[in-house]
């Protein structure tokens, strides 16, 4: 996992350079913490993880600012229902993703990001417009049970 995280951080750094923004050491550290987890993390969980796993103390307010940056650069996503964050599952892709769907296990909080296909995305937008609304945030968060928890009968 660490090798993959290192490769993804290098890719994120290249993307930031292309956008003329800096992926600072602390930003890399928070991104690495998000990449090391298979579940969404709150800012305070990230503070704790950085302290325990990386021996780095980052104040919560700094973590919030870093998370805002990472979300703004499409390197992380905020899950509104849980008020937690996950690393973007498509950092190593070279395309923009307009409609991510987050599958969130209601038992263990594991998160998986999948991209909806174009036909499904267009259908959703059509349904929203047909109902007399304009889609502002196309991010979908779906409560599920992962296969591991399902097999345990939880």
Secondary structure, 3 states (H helix, E strand, C coil): CHHHHHHHHHHHHHHHHHCCCCCCHHHHHHHHHHHCCCECECHHHHHHHHHHHHCCCCCHHHHHHHHHHHHHCCCEEEECCCCEEEECCCCCCCCCCCCEEEEEECCCCEEEEEECCHHHHHHHHHHHHHCCCCCCCCCEEEEECCHHHHHHCC
